[in-house]
Amino acid sequence: MTGLNRRHFMLGTAASFAGASGILGSLTARPAHAADTTGYKALVCVFLKGGMDHADVILPLDVASHNALGDIRPGIFNAYNVDSSDSSRNRQNILPLEASNNGDFGGRSFGLPPEMAGLHSAFDAGEMAVVGNVGPLIEPTDRDSFENRSVARPARLFSHNDQQSTWMSLDVEGEQIGWGGRFADAVIASDTTSNPLYSVVTTGSNDVFLSGEQARQFRASGDGAEGLDIVERRGFLGGNSRFDAARSGIQSFFESQDLGHTGLYAQDLSRASADGVVNSATFRAALEAVVPFSAEFPDTSLGRQLRTVAETIDVRNSLNVSRQVFYVTTGGYDTHSNQVNSIPRLLGELSEALSAFRAAMVERNAWQDVTVFTASDFGRTTIDNGDGTDHGWGGHHFVLGGSVNGQAIYGDLPPADLSSSRYTESRGRLIPSVSVEQYAATLGSWFGLNAGELDVALPNLAQFSERDLGFLS
């Protein structure tokens, strides 16, 4: 925020409605639930915007599977110069995933690209799992039922904005409540002793994932909580001390609960905006007590965001929270062209940032209480378009944490066989075998939600026989 606009600050920080009273607060009253809130637990969603190419992340390692993918993706394999011993996609340079259940895949084997050495180490340590072929579904679907429309299909498939929203909220763009927010709602209703103001924290954009009926997103950038630029950046008013009184007056104005408004809505808006300023100041003060981590976070957007998440978890007692959901975003995964020059860099940044976060949480003895999971708009087409890929559907994802039943592959990693019923007839798009709601339910159960609360948060969950995929203990 760069000016004296209360509404802009309120929307920009996403903290302003937390703890709001009056009309806005009363609209969201809900009965209590029974989520288990003993101890502390945090979910960290890392959303990879653009649609991550699953087939360029979980790589086929056995000769037959590697050759089969090369036959389908000649342009990308040529761009990587796969036959060269120096190529990151040459079989000799792929990092093998020695999964405990490799025998489930009929002799096929898999690996990670060399730029993901940090995550490979987490997998080998049993602290990371791969969840294969996840995507939005309303009910179980295969090629025949998809093509003849005998099953309900998610709306607006292959659209960036709509599928991002569907991953986050189970409906297309315009939906107001996300399943991360619903999880927090259940906790807030069950635990009246914890502070709800910092129960859902975004370090990226204010997307729908964290929006709840009671839960309200608190915005923290990669540099901590957002404040009033006009107060904190001395260049706005002047650098010398004679402007300190003006800065103090502006701060007091924004913190004021009563600006003399006569309308009830305006009164609520003023209180909510003031709460946002005060809550941000409280958050910043708590972060000042954080002892610097020995773990070195990379100076990337993702690295800075995850450092803020780590610092926030470190002051959880000061903030008085028993459960938190975090939302971290990074982009660039819409690789229609020049994939060979973008995906390795992005995957390297992802691996380095998550590895630093893992080290920081281990350092503070919090890793057992934290689960990180990836999400994305969709996977990509198995068929390339030359040196890139197009919008797909199902994709593969990572789950990390001290409570993860790791060194294993969950879900499905279909072979590169476009005649299979696991692919659409067009472009070789993976048809998900694991729904977003099954993925979310496994996370939510670990987080403390009971079966009834999961059914409320994830309305299509009842369509699937497997409610818990087993990747969390």
HELIX and SHEET records of a PDB file:
HELIX    1   1 ARG A    6  THR A   13  1                                   8    
HELIX    2   2 GLY A   22  SER A   26  1                                   5    
HELIX    3   3 HIS A   54  ASP A   56  5                                   3    
HELIX    4   4 VAL A   63  ILE A   72  1                                  10    
HELIX    5   5 PRO A   74  TYR A   80  1                                   7    
HELIX    6   6 ARG A   91  ASN A   93  5                                   3    
HELIX    7   7 ASN A  102  PHE A  105  5                                   4    
HELIX    8   8 PRO A  114  MET A  116  5                                   3    
HELIX    9   9 ALA A  117  ASP A  124  1                                   8    
HELIX   10  10 ARG A  143  GLU A  147  1                                   5    
HELIX   11  11 HIS A  160  SER A  169  1                                  10    
HELIX   12  12 TRP A  179  SER A  190  1                                  12    
HELIX   13  13 PRO A  196  TYR A  198  5                                   3    
HELIX   14  14 VAL A  208  LEU A  210  5                                   3    
HELIX   15  15 ASP A  229  GLU A  232  1                                   4    
HELIX   16  16 SER A  241  PHE A  243  5                                   3    
HELIX   17  17 ASP A  244  GLU A  255  1                                  12    
HELIX   18  18 LEU A  264  LEU A  287  1                                  24    
HELIX   19  19 SER A  301  ASP A  314  1                                  14    
HELIX   20  20 ARG A  316  LEU A  319  1                                   4    
HELIX   21  21 GLN A  339  ASN A  341  5                                   3    
HELIX   22  22 ILE A  343  GLU A  363  1                                  21    
HELIX   23  23 TRP A  367  ASP A  369  5                                   3    
HELIX   24  24 VAL A  436  PHE A  447  1                                  12    
HELIX   25  25 ALA A  451  ALA A  457  1                                   7    
HELIX   26  26 LEU A  461  GLN A  463  5                                   3    
SHEET    1   A 9 GLY A 224  ALA A 225  0                                        
SHEET    2   A 9 PHE A 218  SER A 221 -1                                        
SHEET    3   A 9 VAL A 200  THR A 202  1                                        
SHEET    4   A 9 ARG A 323  THR A 330  1                                        
SHEET    5   A 9 LYS A  41  LEU A  48  1                                        
SHEET    6   A 9 VAL A 370  SER A 376  1                                        
SHEET    7   A 9 GLY A 395  GLY A 401 -1                                        
SHEET    8   A 9 MET A 128  GLY A 135 -1                                        
SHEET    9   A 9 ALA A 408  GLY A 411  1                                        
SHEET    1   B 9 GLY A 224  ALA A 225  0                                        
SHEET    2   B 9 PHE A 218  SER A 221 -1                                        
SHEET    3   B 9 VAL A 200  THR A 202  1                                        
SHEET    4   B 9 ARG A 323  THR A 330  1                                        
SHEET    5   B 9 LYS A  41  LEU A  48  1                                        
SHEET    6   B 9 VAL A 370  SER A 376  1                                        
SHEET    7   B 9 GLY A 395  GLY A 401 -1                                        
SHEET    8   B 9 MET A 128  GLY A 135 -1                                        
SHEET    9   B 9 VAL A 434  SER A 435  1                                        
SHEET    1   C 3 LEU A  59  PRO A  60  0                                        
SHEET    2   C 3 PHE A 110  LEU A 112 -1                                        
SHEET    3   C 3 LEU A  95  PRO A  96 -1                                        
END                                                                             
